[in-house]
Amino acid sequence: MMKSNVSYPGQKRKEPISDTMLLMSITIGIFVVMYALAMIILKGGFLKPQMLFDMLNDNAYLIIISCSLTIVMITGSIDISVGSVTALVTMVDVMILNGNLHLFDGLQKALGVGEEFRIVFAAIMSLAIGLAFGVVQGYLIAYLEIQPFIITLAGLFFGRGMVTIISVDPQKAPQDLMDILQSRINIPFLGSPNKKGVIIPAHIEIGVVIALVILILVFILLRKFRLGRNFYAVGGNMQSALMLGVNVRRTRFLAHMLSGLLAGIAGFVFMMHVGAGNATNATASEMNAIATSIIGGTLLTGGVGNVIGTMFGVLTLTTIKAIVVTSGLRDPWWQSITTGAMLCFFILLQSVVLSRRGRGGFHLPPWLKKAEKKEGT
């Protein structure tokens, strides 16, 4: 008996799940199963809530730059300079906190404020450096139409070179200022007993709160604002986006500007966590950000991605590394091997899943379809 495709009055037509939601759901499902198996088989630290919170504490900055990569990858672009920007911002921030940059030291004395105000200077400088990278690279990519990979590769080399120049000696931020920046938020009801039976409350760092706030803001931007819908439209089909009245150049420019700005914030969060600056800060973090974005369901071809999936991509990759270390394979190359294997697995999985759906184009989210019909874009 054949199924009828006729929809009757009052009967809602079921929308197919979007590619973004499908890939995000797969990532979340794999993470939950993987972590549950680690708790059952390996036990140890995986049974303690603090293990999960430590993953967030150590990777708050990575969540932020992964969000930046998700934005540019949704538009069909790429930005491999975010790790260098993060490292440069970290080094500059530590020098500001130490009073080694005389401009800010003199400004502090002129304003008559205490040393704590250096944190504000560092935060402003972080935003300025990130925004500068984003604006310059975004202009060259969007308006001069130079390949994103080439421009951001130049940004990567420039950022790393600047870090090497200014980091003659490793710098460490003053302890009194780090005590402020590394304040913890305790979660008593998720505590676990130590060897003496004393309950130690679980905790998260302020950097995690900043990362989660940014994650929520980017999620709202992509879902609720026209600019976010334009990101998807440009990445899905640039020619169609032009025909629909989307300013493609401005959209690509804003995507890279946001990427640079988020990388600057990530540098500040990284500095809050490590409290030191040197030439090796955030090494290969741009590659990890690309990997976690792909694992989270963002396609390199553009038009598909979600920052919630990206966060679970970070957690999935971190869990794999923790499992490798807990299993006794502590050599660094084992983590690289498992990262590469995991990345290949998710790329293959995405390819198989999307091809088996028989898609002739992108399955847009229902909220995006409604918004386009409403605005006539």
Summary of the structure (lengths in Angstrom):
residues: 377
radius of gyration: 22.4
end to end distance: 40.2
largest distance: 84.3
contacts: 1289
relative contact order: 0.20
helix: 69%
strand: 6%
